[in-house]
Amino acid sequence: MSITGHTRIKLALVLVGAVLLLGGCTNTKGEGFAIYLTRENIPPAEMEKLSHVDIADRPVVSIEDIITYNAQTHEIKLTDNAFERISQLEVPTSGRSFLACVDKAPIYWGAFWTPLSSLSFDGVTIWQPLTPQETTVITLELGYPSSSFYRGEDPRNNAEIINSIERSGKLIESLSIATVDKLPRAMKG
């Protein structure tokens, strides 16, 4: 049985189509969720004025640095190395801008903030740890010094970010009994 030239062309087209189809179905895994500093170290007070901000070359927190992310409390349990990196970050009293990204695409911005600051801030914050702690947890907070200073919609539950963290297997969607036990108790007076 011989294959004619016309049949060879059809067979070649079918093979090329199959390779393209299968290649298109493979999901090239991106970087996922990460927190970046700004490339030019743009102060938080100037971030809203800008239409575009470049991210630094490498994330300050990558998905590999995250052990768990609690979607209810926005607490991020970090590896020891990542927590140390955040603890040693130079953060002025006016804050240090960051971008929360998925696959290097900025989703929202915020600022690392030092608890030594007397300035208020109406964005998403990550408070820099000042002393060594038992747990290596940072929290995406609203506002500084409290959430009453925050204005606008809460960007922390962005679907792209939550989906990215869920795909990594690091998402916690409910409080554990241990976490509930740590909540403040009501006092009757």
FIROKOL-845009 format. One record per residue (C-alpha): x, y, z; residue in three letters. Coordinates in steps of 0.2 Angstrom, whole numbers, always signed. Example, Ala and Ser with C-alpha at 12.3 -4.5 7.8 and 13.67 -1.06 7.14 Angstrom:
2
+-------+-------+-------+------+
:    px :    py :    pz : code :
+-------+-------+-------+------+
:   +62 :   -22 :   +39 :  ALA :
:   +68 :    -5 :   +36 :  SER :
+-------+-------+-------+------+
This chain:
189
+-------+-------+-------+------+
:    px :    py :    pz : code :
+-------+-------+-------+------+
:    +0 :    +0 :    +0 :  MET :
:    +8 :   +16 :    -6 :  SER :
:    +4 :   +34 :    +1 :  ILE :
:    +0 :   +47 :   -13 :  THR :
:    +7 :   +64 :   -12 :  GLY :
:   -10 :   +71 :    -8 :  HIS :
:   -12 :   +59 :    +6 :  THR :
:    +5 :   +63 :   +13 :  ARG :
:    +0 :   +82 :   +13 :  ILE :
:   -16 :   +78 :   +23 :  LYS :
:    -7 :   +67 :   +35 :  LEU :
:    +6 :   +80 :   +38 :  ALA :
:    -7 :   +93 :   +41 :  LEU :
:   -16 :   +82 :   +53 :  VAL :
:    +0 :   +79 :   +63 :  LEU :
:    +4 :   +98 :   +63 :  VAL :
:   -13 :  +102 :   +69 :  GLY :
:   -12 :   +89 :   +83 :  ALA :
:    +4 :   +96 :   +89 :  VAL :
:    -2 :  +113 :   +89 :  LEU :
:   -18 :  +108 :   +97 :  LEU :
:    -9 :   +98 :  +111 :  LEU :
:    +4 :  +112 :  +113 :  GLY :
:   -11 :  +125 :  +115 :  GLY :
:   -18 :  +114 :  +129 :  CYS :
:    -3 :  +113 :  +139 :  THR :
:    -3 :  +126 :  +153 :  ASN :
:   +13 :  +135 :  +154 :  THR :
:   +15 :  +138 :  +173 :  LYS :
:   +18 :  +156 :  +177 :  GLY :
:   +25 :  +163 :  +192 :  GLU :
:    +9 :  +165 :  +201 :  GLY :
:    +6 :  +176 :  +216 :  PHE :
:   +21 :  +187 :  +222 :  ALA :
:   +24 :  +203 :  +230 :  ILE :
:   +36 :  +215 :  +222 :  TYR :
:   +44 :  +231 :  +227 :  LEU :
:   +43 :  +245 :  +214 :  THR :
:   +58 :  +246 :  +202 :  ARG :
:   +62 :  +265 :  +206 :  GLU :
:   +57 :  +264 :  +224 :  ASN :
:   +42 :  +275 :  +222 :  ILE :
:   +35 :  +282 :  +238 :  PRO :
:   +17 :  +278 :  +243 :  PRO :
:   +12 :  +296 :  +242 :  ALA :
:   +16 :  +296 :  +223 :  GLU :
:    +9 :  +279 :  +218 :  MET :
:    -9 :  +285 :  +214 :  GLU :
:    -3 :  +299 :  +203 :  LYS :
:    +6 :  +286 :  +191 :  LEU :
:    -2 :  +277 :  +177 :  SER :
:   +11 :  +264 :  +176 :  HIS :
:   +24 :  +257 :  +188 :  VAL :
:   +38 :  +245 :  +185 :  ASP :
:   +41 :  +230 :  +197 :  ILE :
:   +58 :  +226 :  +203 :  ALA :
:   +68 :  +212 :  +195 :  ASP :
:   +64 :  +199 :  +208 :  ARG :
:   +49 :  +198 :  +221 :  PRO :
:   +52 :  +201 :  +239 :  VAL :
:   +39 :  +187 :  +242 :  VAL :
:   +36 :  +174 :  +230 :  SER :
:   +24 :  +159 :  +230 :  ILE :
:   +38 :  +148 :  +235 :  GLU :
:   +41 :  +159 :  +250 :  ASP :
:   +23 :  +156 :  +256 :  ILE :
:   +18 :  +142 :  +267 :  ILE :
:    +0 :  +147 :  +269 :  THR :
:   -12 :  +161 :  +264 :  TYR :
:   -28 :  +163 :  +275 :  ASN :
:   -41 :  +171 :  +263 :  ALA :
:   -51 :  +176 :  +278 :  GLN :
:   -38 :  +185 :  +289 :  THR :
:   -26 :  +189 :  +274 :  HIS :
:   -12 :  +182 :  +285 :  GLU :
:    +3 :  +175 :  +275 :  ILE :
:   +14 :  +162 :  +284 :  LYS :
:   +31 :  +163 :  +277 :  LEU :
:   +47 :  +153 :  +276 :  THR :
:   +60 :  +158 :  +289 :  ASP :
:   +71 :  +166 :  +275 :  ASN :
:   +57 :  +176 :  +268 :  ALA :
:   +51 :  +182 :  +285 :  PHE :
:   +69 :  +187 :  +288 :  GLU :
:   +70 :  +197 :  +272 :  ARG :
:   +54 :  +206 :  +276 :  ILE :
:   +61 :  +210 :  +294 :  SER :
:   +77 :  +217 :  +286 :  GLN :
:   +69 :  +228 :  +273 :  LEU :
:   +72 :  +246 :  +274 :  GLU :
:   +55 :  +254 :  +277 :  VAL :
:   +55 :  +273 :  +280 :  PRO :
:   +41 :  +281 :  +291 :  THR :
:   +32 :  +286 :  +275 :  SER :
:   +31 :  +268 :  +270 :  GLY :
:   +39 :  +258 :  +255 :  ARG :
:   +27 :  +254 :  +240 :  SER :
:   +24 :  +236 :  +234 :  PHE :
:   +14 :  +228 :  +221 :  LEU :
:    +4 :  +212 :  +223 :  ALA :
:    +5 :  +203 :  +207 :  CYS :
:    +0 :  +187 :  +198 :  VAL :
:   +12 :  +181 :  +184 :  ASP :
:   +21 :  +198 :  +186 :  LYS :
:    +5 :  +208 :  +182 :  ALA :
:    +1 :  +221 :  +195 :  PRO :
:   -16 :  +218 :  +203 :  ILE :
:   -16 :  +231 :  +217 :  TYR :
:    -3 :  +241 :  +226 :  TRP :
:    +1 :  +244 :  +245 :  GLY :
:   +15 :  +249 :  +256 :  ALA :
:   +26 :  +241 :  +269 :  PHE :
:   +24 :  +251 :  +285 :  TRP :
:   +34 :  +253 :  +300 :  THR :
:   +25 :  +253 :  +317 :  PRO :
:   +36 :  +267 :  +322 :  LEU :
:   +28 :  +279 :  +310 :  SER :
:   +16 :  +293 :  +316 :  SER :
:    +9 :  +295 :  +298 :  LEU :
:    -7 :  +287 :  +293 :  SER :
:   -10 :  +278 :  +277 :  PHE :
:   -26 :  +274 :  +268 :  ASP :
:   -20 :  +259 :  +258 :  GLY :
:   -16 :  +241 :  +260 :  VAL :
:    -1 :  +238 :  +272 :  THR :
:   +11 :  +225 :  +277 :  ILE :
:   +18 :  +230 :  +294 :  TRP :
:   +36 :  +227 :  +296 :  GLN :
:   +40 :  +216 :  +311 :  PRO :
:   +52 :  +225 :  +323 :  LEU :
:   +56 :  +210 :  +334 :  THR :
:   +59 :  +192 :  +332 :  PRO :
:   +43 :  +182 :  +333 :  GLN :
:   +38 :  +164 :  +336 :  GLU :
:   +27 :  +164 :  +320 :  THR :
:   +33 :  +170 :  +303 :  THR :
:   +17 :  +178 :  +298 :  VAL :
:   +14 :  +194 :  +290 :  ILE :
:    -4 :  +201 :  +287 :  THR :
:   -11 :  +212 :  +272 :  LEU :
:   -19 :  +225 :  +283 :  GLU :
:   -31 :  +239 :  +277 :  LEU :
:   -25 :  +256 :  +282 :  GLY :
:   -12 :  +262 :  +295 :  TYR :
:   -13 :  +264 :  +310 :  PRO :
:   -30 :  +255 :  +309 :  SER :
:   -43 :  +250 :  +296 :  SER :
:   -53 :  +266 :  +300 :  SER :
:   -40 :  +275 :  +289 :  PHE :
:   -43 :  +264 :  +274 :  TYR :
:   -54 :  +271 :  +260 :  ARG :
:   -61 :  +262 :  +245 :  GLY :
:   -64 :  +244 :  +241 :  GLU :
:   -55 :  +230 :  +248 :  ASP :
:   -43 :  +223 :  +234 :  PRO :
:   -36 :  +208 :  +244 :  ARG :
:   -50 :  +196 :  +239 :  ASN :
:   -46 :  +198 :  +220 :  ASN :
:   -51 :  +182 :  +211 :  ALA :
:   -34 :  +181 :  +201 :  GLU :
:   -24 :  +181 :  +217 :  ILE :
:   -35 :  +169 :  +227 :  ILE :
:   -36 :  +157 :  +212 :  ASN :
:   -17 :  +158 :  +210 :  SER :
:   -14 :  +154 :  +228 :  ILE :
:   -27 :  +140 :  +228 :  GLU :
:   -18 :  +132 :  +213 :  ARG :
:    -2 :  +132 :  +223 :  SER :
:   -11 :  +122 :  +236 :  GLY :
:    -7 :  +135 :  +250 :  LYS :
:   -24 :  +143 :  +252 :  LEU :
:   -33 :  +142 :  +269 :  ILE :
:   -52 :  +147 :  +267 :  GLU :
:   -58 :  +145 :  +285 :  SER :
:   -52 :  +148 :  +302 :  LEU :
:   -45 :  +134 :  +312 :  SER :
:   -50 :  +130 :  +330 :  ILE :
:   -32 :  +135 :  +335 :  ALA :
:   -35 :  +152 :  +327 :  THR :
:   -52 :  +154 :  +334 :  VAL :
:   -45 :  +151 :  +351 :  ASP :
:   -33 :  +165 :  +349 :  LYS :
:   -47 :  +178 :  +345 :  LEU :
:   -51 :  +190 :  +359 :  PRO :
:   -64 :  +186 :  +372 :  ARG :
:   -79 :  +197 :  +375 :  ALA :
:   -79 :  +204 :  +392 :  MET :
:   -95 :  +208 :  +401 :  LYS :
:   -96 :  +222 :  +413 :  GLY :
+-------+-------+-------+------+
